[in-house]
């Protein structure tokens, strides 16, 4: 079974057994969570979400992505600013899609 879910303001195409990286979710590693915002399952779409369809996932890891550098510069004003950022993420494994 395949589905499109929404979490963290983004949409993901998932199927059972797939591993995805999503925006940070407050859950312990090894726990099971339910993702209730399902936009489409097996070609059937909802408005905006499907009722009675839930996606279960296991939390594999909580982590941070690679560091990116943000550099700001304004010419002729001697303004330089360097900043780094590491975006937190949650690694999920889709275990079950209940339709």
C-alpha positions in Angstrom: 0.0 0.0 0.0 1.2 3.5 -0.9 0.3 6.9 0.6 1.2 10.6 0.6 1.5 12.0 4.1 2.1 15.5 5.4 4.4 16.3 8.4 6.4 19.3 9.2 4.8 21.3 6.4 6.1 19.0 3.8 4.6 16.1 1.8 6.2 12.6 1.5 5.4 9.7 -0.8 5.7 6.6 1.4 5.1 2.9 1.3 5.6 0.1 3.9 9.3 -0.5 4.8 10.5 2.9 3.4 12.9 5.0 5.5 12.4 8.8 5.3 13.9 11.8 7.0 11.4 14.4 8.2 11.4 17.6 10.3 12.1 17.0 14.0 9.3 15.2 15.8 9.3 15.0 19.6 9.4 11.2 20.2 11.9 8.8 21.7 14.1 6.6 19.6 12.6 3.1 19.1 9.0 4.3 19.8 6.1 4.0 17.4 4.2 7.1 16.2 1.1 7.6 14.2 1.0 10.1 11.3 -2.7 11.1 10.9 -2.4 13.6 8.1 -2.8 11.4 5.0 -3.5 13.2 1.8 -3.8 10.2 -0.5 -3.8 6.4 -0.2 -4.0 3.9 -3.1 -5.1 6.6 -5.5 -8.0 7.8 -3.3 -7.5 11.5 -2.3 -9.2 13.4 0.5 -10.2 17.1 1.0 -7.8 17.9 2.5 -7.1 14.7 4.5 -8.5 11.2 4.4 -10.6 10.1 7.3 -9.9 6.8 9.0 -6.5 6.4 7.4 -3.4 6.3 9.6 0.3 5.7 8.9 2.4 4.1 11.6 6.1 4.7 11.8 9.0 3.6 14.0 11.5 6.3 15.1 14.9 5.1 14.2 17.1 8.1 15.0 17.0 11.8 16.1 19.9 13.8 14.7 21.2 16.9 13.0 22.0 17.4 9.3 25.3 18.6 8.0 26.3 22.2 8.8 25.6 24.8 6.3 27.3 28.2 6.3 25.3 31.4 6.0 27.4 34.4 4.9 26.0 37.9 4.8 27.9 40.7 3.1 27.1 44.3 2.3 29.5 46.0 -0.1 31.0 49.4 0.8 29.9 49.2 4.4 32.5 46.8 5.8 29.7 44.4 6.9 30.6 40.7 7.0 28.7 38.1 9.0 29.2 34.3 9.0 26.8 32.0 10.7 26.3 28.2 10.8 23.1 26.1 11.0 22.4 22.4 11.6 18.8 21.4 10.9 17.4 18.8 13.3 15.7 15.8 11.7 13.9 12.5 12.6 14.6 9.3 10.8 11.4 7.2 10.4 10.7 3.7 9.1 7.1 3.3 7.8 5.8 0.1 9.4 2.0 0.1 8.5 -0.5 2.0 6.4 -4.0 1.4 7.7 -6.8 2.2 5.3 
